């Protein structure tokens, strides 16, 4: 097939795929019942209360008893109001009021949710990083419908701003309905193997839906194989979901047949994420949470031509056709369906079509870690050195997008030296500053600002200083002449007073990101005790939540620009894209040869961008600057190519590949005043049509896959060559010179 024609077919197939939509049947029952008003008062809790009559138990919408709502002891950004719904529910809307008959109301707030009452996640409305609009007076009700709804047991309202002439004051309601859930837990060594009923399988479509949550960044979610290396695999890789599929076949190189679709980010956050995979013969629609990737496979081979076994949570055996590194999934699935079949329900009932391998349980209870978010460069967490320990040993995990920032600083208790750990250019640098001696430093790790969790272990004991990152055994250690002793206070993420006078000043600013699993010596730090004021002190932290978000998902960089990010912003690298600007929007090139001609350019090769900042990229063309500007698109067939030899071998097709895509060619054609293309055929004793009935025996295939039998200078359907139209063929009884069958070119 002509590649141009193939490109157009692919374009049309993709366009048709994008217009397809799948209607998923759902319940039509009302899911807007009030959930909070029916709860007992003990289901409400808060960070603090101004008095017993301002307690969280009075926070139901329209309540007037007590003080008529919840008000904390101090109105600041560390306050919260929490509801325990008793079980995991589907929440479709929330509503707020201020304190009854008062000057106390909240003007904006964050909505957080959790399954366990730990490790909270912010509900983001329409990709917004900001909170919900609140109230403008004490008694009016402000509703907000959640699109999409959320499923959770616990909800928290975090006031961001409130009436400047009053305090924080809230009354709330939550709307929704019961949520049905079937769960299965994999331990990283187990999986389910489902044998598909061959009678019920559809030859046209395959639909897989599930939710998952995990704290592991890697693992196989599902796998299915076929013949000739064909397979489809869903794998979590560094917190992103990748759908691998190989269309197999002996006529396709393995590298060309392998396709990967990537969606999601930071999916190892121990929160539920939804997955939908629709395989429609040669189409794949892949959806993770609210983002969808559509793909059209080339050719006519069905992507559904696979074996009748599909595994969930791992791969049986080594998987001969799977050539990428992989490990089994460690976490939970919820509501796993294959073409409407409830896989978890079948597993619980030990149905024969399900094979359970390893330790699989049907609940989801994992130890919950309590992360801490350092929201700004002014954030810090101060913790004391454990009593009775005479050495420094600190471990923790962190994740961030920032390339630099202070992670830890501590002054030694009995001498003026300091220990400083900074993230610099994506690497960790541990510096020891003895008084009157040169600064000693250890550097470990690289690329640590990738948003992934990284483990850190550092120690200063006697005359030994060490730093280890992600259990990297190549981490260095230094010997010291002096003695290091216990520290006074450990400052994580920042320092309240930068004028400490230490040699280890930090010019990089504070850390923005998340920390968890902090230990000092043999003491495991409890962030909840910090939140309650029983341990240490802090500034500008969000405790029990990791607020990191991926600002490159979706990417706002256009035309293939590479997105990179920090905690606050993102940027686009437009190198080699042909575009400039903050999001690679503006083209570097003119839209036509005519535009280059008006600039005074001479004939030569130029990149032109026919649609400017549109989706089409620049194409390299030759501009012939005559009285008019002619645009010539080059291809690989400008030289003569033999299609049939004189020795009688089978004819060989000649494929013309242009230096522009079909879309780019079409845009050039649409803008042109005149367009021409010539295909010439040179012959020697090689007829274009049969001798007896004139049936064409040579042809060419056009851009829409249609067959043509006319040649350069002739017209479609003329059944004549140029000499036949002009009446000057060398043999008047034929309409083409080649049909004269002469032994000369």
Secondary structure, 3 states (H helix, E strand, C coil): CCHHHHHHHHHHHHHHHHHCCCCCCCCCCCCCEECCCCCCHHHEEECCCCCHHHCHHHCECCCCCCCCCECCCCCCCCCCEEEEEEEEEEEEEEEEECCCCCCCCEEEEEEEEECCCCCEEECCCCCCCCCEECCCCCCCCEEEEEEEEEEEEEEEEEEEEECCCCCCCEEEEEEEEECCCCEEEEECCCEEEEECCCCCCCCCCEEEEEEEECCCCCEEEEEEECCCCCEEEEEEECCEEEEEEECCCCCCCHHHHEEEEEECCCCCCCCCEEEEEEEECCEEEEEECCEEEEEECCCCCCCCCCCCEEEECCCCCCCCCCCCCCCECEEEEEEEEECCEEHHHHHHCCCCCEEEECCEECCCCCCCCCCEEECCCCCEEEEECCCCCCCEEEEEEEECCCCCEEEEEEEECCCCCEEEEEEECCEEEEEEECCCCCCEEEEECCCCCCCCCEEEEEEEEEEEEEEEECCCCCCCEEEEEEEECCEEEEEECCCCCCCCCCCCCCCCCECCEEEEEEEECCEECCHHHHHCCCCCEEECEEECECCCCCCCCCCCCCCCCEEEECCCCEEEECCCCCEECCCCCEECCCCCHHHHHHCCCCCEEEEECCCCCCCCCCEEEEEEECCCEEEECCECCCCCCCCCCCCCCCCCCCCCCECCCHHHHHHHHHHCCCCCCCCCCCCCCCCCECCCCCCECCCEECCCCCEECCCCCCCCCCCCCHHHHHCCCCCCCCCCHHHHCCCCC
